[in-house]
Amino acid sequence: MAKGQTYLKKDDQVEVIAGKDKGRVGKILKVYPAKERALVERINMVKRHTKGTEMNQQGQIVNKEASIHVSNLQLICPECTNTGRIGKKLLEDGTKVRFCKSCGESIETK
């Protein structure tokens, strides 16, 4: 794939296939196609130290998700519930759809 393109979309269920969170499953919150990264809920958690802004608000340590490279994620097919490779095909009516290469079913995000 060229830089800036990805087969992942928001609200897709993905599994991490490499890194410290290998084997964990989560939902994509945001995709950054230009950086080839995605933000997945409860995956790649990091601590951010925040400074108190108002007089009554204290500084604190906040846990939040950091983005992860899309090459470390694999889409979970909603039909066969397996992780697998994804392809794109053109239907008769001219729309492009993603499909699971193992079961052949189209992947529609609801």
C-alpha distance (Angstrom), angle and dihedral (degrees) to the residues before:
residue distance angle dihedral
M1 . . .
A2 3.76 . .
K3 3.76 120.9 .
G4 3.78 111.0 -83.3
Q5 3.81 94.7 31.2
T6 3.77 126.8 100.8
Y7 3.79 136.1 165.4
L8 3.82 92.3 -140.5
K9 3.79 123.3 95.7
K10 3.77 136.9 -174.1
D11 3.85 115.4 -75.1
D12 3.84 92.8 22.3
Q13 3.81 116.4 141.1
V14 3.82 108.4 -124.8
E15 3.80 138.6 177.2
V16 3.80 123.5 -143.1
I17 3.81 109.6 -123.1
A18 3.82 99.7 -178.8
G19 3.78 138.9 26.9
K20 3.79 135.9 37.1
D21 3.83 93.1 -40.5
K22 3.82 95.4 49.2
G23 3.80 112.5 157.8
R24 3.81 96.0 19.3
V25 3.80 121.4 125.0
G26 3.80 128.2 -144.4
K27 3.78 146.1 151.2
I28 3.80 121.7 -99.8
L29 3.80 111.8 -113.5
K30 3.81 98.8 -179.1
V31 3.81 137.8 -1.8
Y32 3.81 124.4 -146.1
P33 3.84 103.6 -162.7
A34 3.82 96.1 178.7
K35 3.82 90.8 56.2
E36 3.85 93.6 35.8
R37 3.81 89.8 -127.6
A38 3.80 136.4 121.9
L39 3.79 135.9 -158.2
V40 3.82 111.1 -131.2
E41 3.80 123.0 -171.3
R42 3.84 114.7 -104.8
I43 3.84 91.5 -3.1
N44 3.83 124.6 116.3
M45 3.80 94.0 7.8
V46 3.82 115.1 -166.4
K47 3.79 133.3 -178.0
R48 3.79 119.2 -116.7
H49 3.79 120.7 -166.2
T50 3.80 109.4 -142.4
K51 3.76 125.8 -163.2
G52 3.80 122.0 -131.0
T53 3.79 108.9 -103.7
E54 3.81 104.4 -174.1
M55 3.77 130.3 41.0
N56 3.79 93.8 -104.1
Q57 3.84 97.5 39.2
Q58 3.78 117.4 88.2
G59 3.77 127.8 -150.3
Q60 3.78 114.4 -102.8
I61 3.78 145.6 176.1
V62 3.80 112.1 -105.8
N63 3.82 125.6 -163.7
K64 3.79 112.2 -142.9
E65 3.78 139.8 158.2
A66 3.78 121.0 -94.3
S67 3.79 122.6 -156.2
I68 3.80 120.6 -95.0
H69 3.80 128.1 -154.4
V70 3.81 114.3 -97.9
S71 3.81 91.7 -128.8
N72 3.81 87.5 68.3
L73 3.82 92.1 56.1
Q74 3.78 130.4 76.5
L75 3.79 124.1 -167.1
I76 3.81 119.4 -119.4
C77 3.81 112.2 -135.7
P78 3.82 110.0 -127.7
E79 3.82 91.7 -148.5
C80 3.82 103.5 49.0
T81 3.87 95.0 20.4
N82 3.81 91.2 -136.2
T83 3.76 129.4 120.3
G84 3.74 111.9 -115.0
R85 3.74 148.3 139.8
I86 3.77 119.7 -63.1
G87 3.79 128.8 -141.6
K88 3.78 134.5 -172.4
K89 3.78 125.1 -133.3
L90 3.78 138.1 176.0
L91 3.81 117.3 -120.6
E92 3.80 125.8 -145.4
D93 3.81 92.2 -100.1
G94 3.82 90.9 56.0
T95 3.80 100.0 -104.2
K96 3.79 122.4 131.9
V97 3.80 117.1 -131.4
R98 3.78 134.8 -179.1
F99 3.80 116.6 -125.8
C100 3.79 136.9 -170.4
K101 3.79 110.6 -112.1
S102 3.82 93.2 -150.8
C103 3.83 99.9 52.8
G104 3.82 100.0 16.4
E105 3.83 94.5 -132.1
S106 3.80 120.6 136.7
I107 3.79 118.3 -110.0
E108 3.78 112.7 -131.0
T109 3.80 120.6 -179.4
K110 3.76 110.7 -141.3
